[in-house]
Amino acid sequence: MKPIADLNVAVLKHIFKYRFNIAHWTKENKTFGKAIYKMLFDKDDMIVLPKDSVAKSRTIETDIPLDSPESSTVLPSEVVKELIRSAGHIFIMNFCLCRKCTGCKDYPTDHGCIFLGNGVHKIPPEYGRLATAEEAVDYIDECSALGLVHIIGRNKIDHIWMNLGMKVELMTICNCCPCCCLWKVVNDISNDIGDAFRRMRSVEVTVDPLKCTGCGVCVESCFASAVNIVNGVCNIVEDLCRGCGRCVENCLEGAISLTYDRKAIDQEIAQMKSLADLS
């Protein structure tokens, strides 16, 4: 008989095949959508963090120039690292469930989520290992170097698929590639569910129309389908954009930029700490 951990992964692999259909039904059928939200996403709050490599910070309240050293000292990944350092219990997954289920070939499947909080002691040990804060911070840097995007917060579905119970004792730090960010269903799923996955406060993605050639590389790199070409120029759809910065990173002409107010880092850290007991 297979261990329950293996059965969980096997079941989720099967469900993954139908995730686009399920997501579409949440939009088409309000009753179904509300039921899925209540069952799997109720009170979730997940932030998509910009990639450090493309983010520039700016302080709205002062006149610090955008390119000055003072304006770029706090990077988005500090949200993750601060939460890790404040956590008493840390678990590093030895696989990424999403990449494993989708058969991703472009990014390693052995770099999965980090979980924080007392609930990590209920996670099946074959899924990974307990870690120190220093090990987890180094792991985050590894994931960043691989081009993975961090999504952090409370994700109810993790409590369910790992059979952890419904008490909020866990915070999730996802390390996502383009094929697994939000399971790639963000455009097909109901607004109530989709809104639980948001960009970091104050993030703005802008396009310089004088530099843009309309090549479309940015369109291909966006997991949220928030980028299109209008009249030969890149256009960012604000309601869809999650502010990850992949379009910025992949733009061949340097026509797209991402900025944020560095004070948003402290705001997001406080918000995330309020969602789960990390002690």
Secondary structure, DSSP 8 states (H G I E B T S, - for coil): ---HHHHHHHHHHHHHTTHHHHHHHHHH-HHHHHHHIIIIITT-EEEE---TTTEEEE-TTS---TTSGGGGSS-THHHHHHHHHH-S-EEEESS-HHHHHHT-SSS-TT---EEESGGGGGS-GGGEEE--HHHHHHHHHHHHHTT-EEEEEE-HHHHHHTT--SS---EEEEEE-TTTGGGG-TTTS-HHHHTTEEE-TT-EEEE-TTT-----HHHHH-TT--EEEETTEEEE-TTT-----HHHHH-TTS-EEEEEETHHHHHHHHHHHTTS---
